[in-house]
Amino acid sequence: GDSVTQMEGPVTLSEEAFLTINCTYTATGYPSLFWYVQYPGEGLQLLLKATKADDKGSNKGFEATYRKETTSFHLEKGSVQVSDSAVYFCALSGRNTDKLIFGTGTRLQVFP
Amino acid sequence: DTAVSQTPKYLVTQMGNDKSIKCEQNLGHDTMYWYKQDSKKFLKIMFSYNNKELIINETVPNRFSPKSPDKAHLNLHINSLELGDSAVYFCASSPWRGADYGYTFGSGTRLTVV
């Protein structure tokens, strides 16, 4: 079945460092891909998404590119802030389905 | 205005009790979901309803029963609570067949069974 694999955390960075969180997927067809962020004590918020190959999703300085050839959707940010500390989830959905499948989440900790 | 609201936010109860969690969305979405997040933050879908009709029912004990009185509400009732039911339960919504638009999540209900 469809699945998402994320790098294990926690990822610990100093403020202004470069961030990469790896995400790869297994799916039939051409899924849509998402990154969600969960701040402490809150629900998940959609961070960015891409719906077809080579699309780049971006929001709040975060970017991810849908790479069909490597089945990847890595999350990047050029300069992280303390306020970016959260758990980040990669997810996919198949075409015309109702189900989002999530990775296990990666905790990011940013220190001043 | 909260788009997807869940109540209660925290629920502490004893084993064997029956409890309900309520969810309401004001986004006009057709589809609503319940997800369970375990202590390791892993998220797994439990149920999905579209306009009051059950469309996804994953392998969940039948002690869990969702109820959707209308398309804006999806409640979760749990009978005979067990220690392993302790988790954070998230409600979410999306347009019909719109998982690829992304979900809107509620802020979660932390259930602790003692």
HADDOCK unambig.tbl for C-alpha pairs under 7 A between the chains (distance, minus, plus):
assign (segid A and resid 32 and name CA) (segid B and resid 100 and name CA) 5.53 0.50 0.50
assign (segid A and resid 42 and name CA) (segid B and resid 107 and name CA) 5.03 0.50 0.50
assign (segid A and resid 42 and name CA) (segid B and resid 108 and name CA) 6.99 0.50 0.50
assign (segid A and resid 43 and name CA) (segid B and resid 105 and name CA) 5.94 0.50 0.50
assign (segid A and resid 43 and name CA) (segid B and resid 106 and name CA) 5.66 0.50 0.50
assign (segid A and resid 43 and name CA) (segid B and resid 107 and name CA) 3.97 0.50 0.50
assign (segid A and resid 43 and name CA) (segid B and resid 108 and name CA) 5.81 0.50 0.50
assign (segid A and resid 44 and name CA) (segid B and resid 105 and name CA) 5.84 0.50 0.50
assign (segid A and resid 45 and name CA) (segid B and resid 105 and name CA) 6.87 0.50 0.50
assign (segid A and resid 46 and name CA) (segid B and resid 102 and name CA) 6.90 0.50 0.50
assign (segid A and resid 93 and name CA) (segid B and resid 99 and name CA) 6.13 0.50 0.50
assign (segid A and resid 93 and name CA) (segid B and resid 100 and name CA) 5.79 0.50 0.50
assign (segid A and resid 96 and name CA) (segid B and resid 97 and name CA) 5.10 0.50 0.50
assign (segid A and resid 96 and name CA) (segid B and resid 98 and name CA) 6.89 0.50 0.50
assign (segid A and resid 97 and name CA) (segid B and resid 97 and name CA) 5.43 0.50 0.50
assign (segid A and resid 97 and name CA) (segid B and resid 99 and name CA) 6.25 0.50 0.50
assign (segid A and resid 98 and name CA) (segid B and resid 97 and name CA) 5.35 0.50 0.50
assign (segid A and resid 98 and name CA) (segid B and resid 98 and name CA) 6.50 0.50 0.50
assign (segid A and resid 98 and name CA) (segid B and resid 99 and name CA) 4.97 0.50 0.50
assign (segid A and resid 99 and name CA) (segid B and resid 99 and name CA) 6.10 0.50 0.50
assign (segid A and resid 100 and name CA) (segid B and resid 99 and name CA) 6.34 0.50 0.50
assign (segid A and resid 102 and name CA) (segid B and resid 43 and name CA) 6.35 0.50 0.50
assign (segid A and resid 104 and name CA) (segid B and resid 41 and name CA) 6.72 0.50 0.50
assign (segid A and resid 104 and name CA) (segid B and resid 42 and name CA) 5.05 0.50 0.50
assign (segid A and resid 105 and name CA) (segid B and resid 41 and name CA) 6.75 0.50 0.50
